[in-house]
Structure formats: C-alpha cells, structure tokens
C-alpha cells in the first residue's frame, strides 16, 4: 500500500467532523494542514475524554489509531521534504 493510500485509509480515525476536511487536505497534498488537523484532533480527544461530560464524537475515537495516523503523516512529510537539519532550524 502506498503511503498516501495508507493515510487516506487512516483518515477515518479522525473525529467525524474532521474527516471531510482531512480528505480535502490530502487531495490538495496540503500535508502541513493535515498534520495540524490531526494534532488538534488528538488534543481535543484527550481533553474531552478527561472532562466531566465528554462529547460522544470524541469518546468514539480510537486515540491509538489516531496517533498512528499522525505517525504516518510525519514519516511521509519527512520522506518528501527530507529531514530538518540544524542549519534549517537556524533560519526559521
């Protein structure tokens, strides 16, 4: 399975309200926005699950699988952009 296909398959691990946006970012090859969306989803799921009245949408999310999606995106971005070096960080 190709990396983009694997990421597409894992998009269903996002909260339902984020899945369409995730697919849109993937189609546009906007991996930075996709990465931010997944990071945000992880934080929202963690926060909601710890709250007194968690949202069902977030309770239904498999956090482990969502973290797997994040890992796949991180690896793919590094493959296409190359790893950051110390020199790159100096110019940020």
WOPE-V374985 format. One record per backbone hydrogen bond with DSSP energy under -1.0 kcal/mol. NH is the residue of the N-H (numbers start at 1). CO is the residue of the C=O. E is the energy in kcal/mol with one decimal. If there is no record, write none. Layout:
# WOPE-V374985
NH/CO/E
NH/CO/E
This chain:
# WOPE-V374985
6/2/-2.4
7/3/-2.5
8/4/-2.6
9/5/-2.4
10/6/-1.9
11/7/-1.1
13/10/-2.4
14/11/-1.8
18/15/-2.2
22/18/-2.5
23/19/-2.3
24/20/-2.2
25/21/-2.5
26/22/-2.1
27/23/-2.6
28/24/-2.0
29/26/-1.1
30/25/-2.9
31/29/-1.3
34/30/-2.0
35/31/-2.5
36/32/-2.1
37/33/-2.4
38/34/-2.4
39/35/-2.6
40/36/-2.5
41/37/-2.4
42/38/-2.5
43/39/-2.1
44/40/-2.7
45/41/-2.6
46/42/-2.5
47/43/-2.6
48/44/-2.6
49/45/-2.6
50/46/-1.4
59/55/-2.0
60/56/-2.2
63/61/-1.0
66/62/-2.2
67/63/-2.3
68/64/-1.5
69/65/-1.9
70/66/-2.0
71/67/-2.3
72/68/-2.3
73/69/-2.3
74/70/-2.6
75/71/-2.5
76/72/-2.4
77/73/-2.9
78/74/-2.1
79/75/-2.1
80/76/-2.3
81/77/-2.5
82/78/-2.1
89/85/-1.8
90/86/-1.4
